[in-house]
Amino acid sequence: MEYDRLADLPVTIDSVSTDRLERDTSSDFTRVTTEISLSGPGPDGESVVGIGEDVTYETDDHDALADSGLPDLTGEYTIDSFSDALAERDLFLGGAPGRNVFRNYRRWGIESAALDLALRQAGTDLASALDRSRDSVRFVASTRLGDPPTTDRLADLRDRVPDIEFKLDPTPEWDAALVDGIDESVGRDAVRILDLKGQYEGTDVDVPADPDLYSLVLEAFPDAVIEDPALTDETEPLFDDPDVRSRVSWDAPIHGVADVEALPWEPDWLNVKPSRFGSIESLFETIRYCDERGIRLYGGGQFELGVGRGHVQLLASLCYPDGPNDVAPGIYNDPDLAAELPASPLEPPAEARGFRW
């Protein structure tokens, strides 16, 4: 198991610091995250730094972190014992998070920083530690179509990157005319994933179960992966066909192997967002579980603003490089598109260090 290759890595933490990041996004909200830096002695005696990113979505939680800081994390550990220590500590000293899953997000930000530091202290990198190759990463552009929805941004992206493929979020405002517009502007086969967002509750991106919307997109995009449908008395019959079920992927409910096993049927696809898992062990345990069962994987992002984007790109490179990875460079999330955008696939950086892309 991949985690076994990492669990015993020693890590010494001498100091901890945080850095609040903020940027407007193409999804009409201002994203705030926090980079977490852990410093310790390097192999030659110089200080080295491991960095992770807390992708908690509530700005208030990041502001509270800036005010309260983190509990004392200094000391000598292994990756495994450090994970155990985090599991016993309250990482939200400024008050309980807006949603309980944010505890996983912050824990992942800290554990990923510790892994980066441990690898640097050992003078190695994640690919070498796992004995995996860093492959080119295929990615899709994830974008909303606005309110009311139009194909303008799709066309703009295609003008800049002619072969780009897409992950789209259907909403009840979609209709047959919009689907025809997507076909005319980029082609239906360019849409690789349709995220129905039916598994979210109490968030700004919730989309209620809509059998008419589901029927529309299932028929209009017969080759697209369908992510996170809400299964109700009205929508579940649409997924009785095994061929339709084989297109379904899950994202929001997945935090570990137990969640995969609890799905209504064994999936053919999963979206892997490392922050949802909280711990390095849970992440790699789930990846292994899926590999053994032929469950296809692709990586997902959380509007990371810092080093976390590189983390999801590196994991995709090592574990599922050919999937329709929702890990496009952060510049794709800017409200105004740059004149030039990097094309898929992403090539690995020439130099590999720690847990960095």
C-alpha positions as CSV (number, residue, x, y, z in Angstrom):
1,M,0.0,0.0,0.0
2,E,1.3,3.4,-1.0
3,Y,0.7,4.8,2.5
4,D,3.1,2.2,4.0
5,R,5.9,3.9,1.9
6,L,5.1,7.2,3.6
7,A,4.0,6.3,7.2
8,D,7.4,5.9,8.7
9,L,9.0,9.0,7.2
10,P,10.4,11.1,10.0
11,V,9.4,14.8,10.2
12,T,10.7,17.4,12.6
13,I,8.7,20.6,13.0
14,D,10.4,23.6,14.6
15,S,7.9,26.3,13.7
16,V,4.4,26.9,12.1
17,S,3.1,29.9,10.2
18,T,0.0,30.7,8.1
19,D,-0.6,32.9,5.1
20,R,-4.2,34.0,4.1
21,L,-4.8,34.1,0.3
22,E,-7.7,35.8,-1.5
23,R,-8.8,36.0,-5.2
24,D,-12.0,36.7,-7.2
25,T,-13.1,33.7,-9.3
26,S,-15.1,33.1,-12.5
27,S,-17.9,31.6,-10.3
28,D,-18.8,35.1,-8.9
29,F,-17.4,34.6,-5.4
30,T,-14.2,35.7,-3.7
31,R,-12.1,32.7,-2.7
32,V,-10.1,32.7,0.5
33,T,-7.7,29.9,1.5
34,T,-4.8,29.6,3.9
35,E,-1.4,28.3,3.2
36,I,0.1,26.4,6.2
37,S,3.9,26.3,6.4
38,L,5.8,23.9,8.6
39,S,9.6,24.5,9.0
40,G,12.3,22.2,10.2
41,P,15.9,21.2,9.7
42,G,16.9,20.0,6.2
43,P,19.3,17.2,5.3
44,D,22.2,19.6,5.2
45,G,21.3,21.4,8.4
46,E,19.6,24.3,6.6
47,S,15.9,25.1,7.4
48,V,13.4,23.7,4.9
49,V,9.7,24.4,4.6
50,G,6.7,22.2,3.8
51,I,3.6,23.9,2.7
52,G,-0.1,22.8,2.5
53,E,-3.3,24.6,1.8
54,D,-6.5,24.7,3.9
55,V,-9.3,25.0,1.4
56,T,-12.2,25.6,3.9
57,Y,-14.8,27.6,2.1
58,E,-16.0,30.0,4.8
59,T,-14.0,33.2,4.9
60,D,-14.8,33.6,8.6
61,D,-13.0,30.3,9.3
62,H,-9.9,31.7,7.7
63,D,-10.1,35.0,9.5
64,A,-10.5,33.1,12.8
65,L,-7.4,31.0,11.9
66,A,-5.4,34.2,11.3
67,D,-6.4,35.5,14.7
68,S,-6.2,32.3,16.8
69,G,-3.4,30.3,15.0
70,L,-3.1,26.6,15.2
71,P,-2.3,24.4,18.3
72,D,1.3,23.7,19.0
73,L,2.5,21.3,16.3
74,T,6.2,21.4,16.9
75,G,8.1,18.2,17.7
76,E,9.5,15.1,16.2
77,Y,7.2,12.6,14.6
78,T,6.7,10.2,11.8
79,I,4.0,10.9,9.2
80,D,1.8,8.3,10.8
81,S,2.3,9.6,14.4
82,F,1.8,13.2,13.2
83,S,-1.5,12.1,11.7
84,D,-2.5,10.5,14.9
85,A,-1.7,13.6,16.8
86,L,-3.8,15.8,14.5
87,A,-6.8,13.5,15.0
88,E,-6.7,14.2,18.7
89,R,-6.4,18.0,18.4
90,D,-8.9,20.8,17.8
91,L,-7.6,22.6,14.7
92,F,-10.3,25.3,14.9
93,L,-9.2,27.2,18.0
94,G,-11.2,30.3,16.9
95,G,-14.5,28.4,17.1
96,A,-16.3,25.5,15.4
97,P,-16.1,25.5,11.5
98,G,-19.1,26.5,9.4
99,R,-19.5,22.9,8.3
100,N,-18.1,19.8,9.9
101,V,-16.3,18.6,6.7
102,F,-14.1,21.6,7.0
103,R,-12.3,19.8,9.8
104,N,-11.1,17.4,7.1
105,Y,-10.1,20.3,4.8
106,R,-7.9,21.8,7.5
107,R,-6.4,18.5,8.6
108,W,-5.5,17.8,4.9
109,G,-3.8,21.2,4.7
110,I,-1.7,20.4,7.7
111,E,-0.9,16.8,6.8
112,S,0.0,17.7,3.2
113,A,2.4,20.3,4.6
114,A,4.0,17.7,6.9
115,L,4.4,15.3,4.0
116,D,6.1,18.0,1.9
117,L,8.4,18.8,4.8
118,A,9.2,15.1,5.6
119,L,10.1,14.4,1.9
120,R,12.3,17.5,1.8
121,Q,14.0,16.5,5.1
122,A,14.6,13.1,3.6
123,G,16.0,14.6,0.4
124,T,13.4,13.0,-1.8
125,D,10.0,13.6,-3.6
126,L,6.6,12.0,-3.6
127,A,7.0,10.2,-6.9
128,S,10.3,8.6,-5.8
129,A,8.9,7.7,-2.4
130,L,5.9,5.9,-4.0
131,D,8.0,4.5,-6.8
132,R,5.6,6.0,-9.3
133,S,6.2,8.0,-12.5
134,R,5.2,11.6,-13.0
135,D,3.1,11.5,-16.1
136,S,1.5,14.2,-18.2
137,V,-1.9,15.2,-16.7
138,R,-5.0,15.5,-18.9
139,F,-7.3,18.1,-17.6
140,V,-10.7,19.7,-18.3
141,A,-11.9,23.3,-17.8
142,S,-14.6,23.5,-15.1
143,T,-16.9,26.5,-15.6
144,R,-20.4,27.7,-14.9
145,L,-22.4,29.2,-17.8
146,G,-23.8,32.1,-15.9
147,D,-27.3,33.3,-15.0
148,P,-29.0,33.1,-17.4
149,P,-26.7,30.5,-18.8
150,T,-24.9,31.2,-22.1
151,T,-22.1,29.5,-24.1
152,D,-20.0,32.7,-24.1
153,R,-17.3,31.5,-21.8
154,L,-17.1,28.1,-23.5
155,A,-16.5,29.8,-26.8
156,D,-13.9,32.1,-25.3
157,L,-12.1,29.2,-23.8
158,R,-12.1,27.3,-27.1
159,D,-10.8,30.3,-28.9
160,R,-7.7,30.3,-26.6
161,V,-7.3,26.5,-26.3
162,P,-8.8,24.7,-29.4
163,D,-8.8,21.2,-27.9
164,I,-10.0,22.0,-24.4
165,E,-12.6,19.8,-22.9
166,F,-15.1,20.7,-20.2
167,K,-16.7,19.9,-16.9
168,L,-20.1,21.8,-16.6
169,D,-22.6,22.3,-13.9
170,P,-26.2,22.0,-15.3
171,T,-28.9,24.0,-13.5
172,P,-32.7,24.0,-13.9
173,E,-32.3,27.0,-16.3
174,W,-30.8,24.7,-18.9
175,D,-33.0,23.8,-21.9
176,A,-32.8,22.2,-25.3
177,A,-31.8,25.5,-26.9
178,L,-28.8,25.9,-24.6
179,V,-27.7,22.3,-25.3
180,D,-27.9,23.1,-29.0
181,G,-25.8,26.1,-28.3
182,I,-23.1,24.1,-26.5
183,D,-23.1,21.7,-29.5
184,E,-22.6,24.6,-32.0
185,S,-19.9,26.4,-29.9
186,V,-17.7,23.5,-28.7
187,G,-19.4,20.2,-29.7
188,R,-21.2,17.9,-27.3
189,D,-18.3,15.4,-27.2
190,A,-16.1,18.2,-25.6
191,V,-18.2,17.9,-22.4
192,R,-16.6,15.2,-20.4
193,I,-18.3,15.7,-17.0
194,L,-21.7,17.1,-16.0
195,D,-21.8,17.8,-12.3
196,L,-25.4,17.8,-11.1
197,K,-24.4,18.9,-7.5
198,G,-27.2,16.9,-6.1
199,Q,-25.3,15.6,-3.1
200,Y,-24.7,19.0,-1.5
201,E,-26.9,20.4,1.3
202,G,-26.9,23.9,2.8
203,T,-24.3,25.3,0.4
204,D,-24.4,28.0,-2.3
205,V,-24.0,25.5,-5.0
206,D,-26.9,23.1,-4.1
207,V,-29.0,22.1,-7.1
208,P,-32.3,20.4,-6.3
209,A,-33.2,17.1,-7.9
210,D,-34.9,17.8,-11.2
211,P,-36.0,14.8,-13.4
212,D,-36.5,17.0,-16.4
213,L,-33.0,18.4,-16.2
214,Y,-31.5,15.0,-15.6
215,S,-33.4,13.5,-18.6
216,L,-32.2,16.4,-20.8
217,V,-28.5,16.0,-20.0
218,L,-28.5,12.2,-19.9
219,E,-29.9,12.1,-23.4
220,A,-28.1,15.1,-24.8
221,F,-24.6,14.1,-23.6
222,P,-24.6,10.3,-23.9
223,D,-20.8,9.9,-23.3
224,A,-20.4,12.4,-20.5
225,V,-19.7,11.3,-16.9
226,I,-22.6,12.3,-14.6
227,E,-21.4,13.4,-11.2
228,D,-23.4,13.5,-7.9
229,P,-27.0,13.0,-9.0
230,A,-29.6,13.2,-6.2
231,L,-31.6,9.9,-6.2
232,T,-35.2,10.6,-5.4
233,D,-38.4,8.7,-6.3
234,E,-38.6,10.9,-9.5
235,T,-34.9,10.7,-10.5
236,E,-33.8,7.2,-9.5
237,P,-35.6,5.4,-12.3
238,L,-33.5,7.3,-14.8
239,F,-30.5,5.4,-13.5
240,D,-32.0,1.9,-13.6
241,D,-30.2,1.2,-17.0
242,P,-26.8,-0.3,-16.2
243,D,-25.3,1.7,-19.1
244,V,-26.4,4.9,-17.4
245,R,-25.2,3.8,-14.0
246,S,-21.8,3.1,-15.5
247,R,-21.5,6.8,-16.3
248,V,-22.3,8.0,-12.7
249,S,-19.5,9.4,-10.6
250,W,-19.5,10.5,-7.0
251,D,-17.7,13.4,-5.3
252,A,-19.3,15.2,-2.4
253,P,-20.1,12.0,-0.3
254,I,-16.7,10.5,-0.6
255,H,-14.3,10.9,2.4
256,G,-12.9,7.4,2.6
257,V,-13.5,3.7,1.7
258,A,-16.5,3.4,3.9
259,D,-18.3,6.0,1.9
260,V,-17.5,4.2,-1.4
261,E,-18.9,1.0,0.1
262,A,-22.1,2.9,1.2
263,L,-23.0,4.1,-2.3
264,P,-26.2,2.8,-3.8
265,W,-24.2,0.7,-6.3
266,E,-20.6,-0.1,-6.9
267,P,-19.4,2.9,-8.9
268,D,-17.5,3.0,-12.1
269,W,-16.1,6.5,-11.5
270,L,-15.0,8.6,-8.5
271,N,-13.8,12.2,-8.3
272,V,-10.9,12.3,-5.8
273,K,-10.6,15.5,-3.9
274,P,-7.7,15.0,-1.4
275,S,-9.1,17.6,1.1
276,R,-12.3,15.6,1.6
277,F,-10.3,12.7,3.0
278,G,-8.5,14.6,5.7
279,S,-5.7,12.2,6.2
280,I,-3.0,10.9,3.8
281,E,-3.8,7.4,4.9
282,S,-7.5,7.6,4.0
283,L,-6.7,9.1,0.6
284,F,-4.3,6.4,-0.5
285,E,-6.4,3.6,1.1
286,T,-9.3,4.8,-1.1
287,I,-7.1,5.1,-4.3
288,R,-5.9,1.5,-3.7
289,Y,-9.4,0.2,-3.1
290,C,-10.5,1.7,-6.4
291,D,-7.5,0.5,-8.3
292,E,-8.2,-3.1,-7.1
293,R,-11.8,-2.9,-8.2
294,G,-11.3,-1.2,-11.6
295,I,-13.1,2.0,-10.4
296,R,-11.9,4.8,-12.6
297,L,-10.6,8.0,-11.0
298,Y,-10.1,11.6,-11.8
299,G,-8.8,14.4,-9.7
300,G,-10.8,17.4,-8.5
301,G,-9.9,20.8,-7.2
302,Q,-11.4,23.2,-4.6
303,F,-10.5,26.5,-6.1
304,E,-7.0,26.3,-4.5
305,L,-5.1,29.6,-4.7
306,G,-1.7,28.3,-3.6
307,V,0.3,25.2,-3.3
308,G,-2.8,23.0,-3.0
309,R,-3.4,23.3,-6.8
310,G,0.0,21.7,-7.4
311,H,-0.9,18.9,-4.9
312,V,-4.0,17.8,-6.8
313,Q,-2.1,18.0,-10.1
314,L,0.8,15.9,-8.7
315,L,-1.6,13.3,-7.3
316,A,-3.3,13.1,-10.7
317,S,0.0,12.8,-12.4
318,L,1.0,9.9,-10.2
319,C,-2.3,8.0,-9.9
320,Y,-4.8,8.9,-12.6
321,P,-3.1,11.0,-15.3
322,D,-5.5,10.0,-18.2
323,G,-8.7,10.8,-16.4
324,P,-10.8,13.9,-17.1
325,N,-9.1,15.7,-14.2
326,D,-10.7,18.8,-12.9
327,V,-7.3,20.2,-12.0
328,A,-6.8,22.9,-14.6
329,P,-4.2,25.6,-13.7
330,G,-5.7,28.3,-11.4
331,I,-5.6,30.9,-14.2
332,Y,-8.7,29.1,-15.7
333,N,-10.7,30.2,-12.6
334,D,-10.0,33.9,-13.1
335,P,-13.0,36.1,-13.9
336,D,-11.4,37.5,-17.0
337,L,-9.6,35.0,-19.2
338,A,-6.0,35.6,-20.1
339,A,-5.1,35.9,-23.7
340,E,-3.1,32.7,-23.5
341,L,-3.9,29.6,-21.4
342,P,-1.9,26.4,-20.9
343,A,-3.2,23.5,-22.9
344,S,-3.9,19.9,-21.8
345,P,-2.0,17.8,-20.9
346,L,0.1,19.5,-18.3
347,E,3.7,18.4,-18.4
348,P,5.4,17.6,-15.0
349,P,8.0,20.2,-13.9
350,A,11.6,19.2,-14.7
351,E,12.6,19.2,-11.1
352,A,10.9,17.1,-8.5
353,R,11.1,18.0,-4.8
354,G,8.9,17.2,-1.8
355,F,5.2,17.2,-2.4
356,R,5.1,19.9,-5.1
357,W,4.2,20.1,-8.7
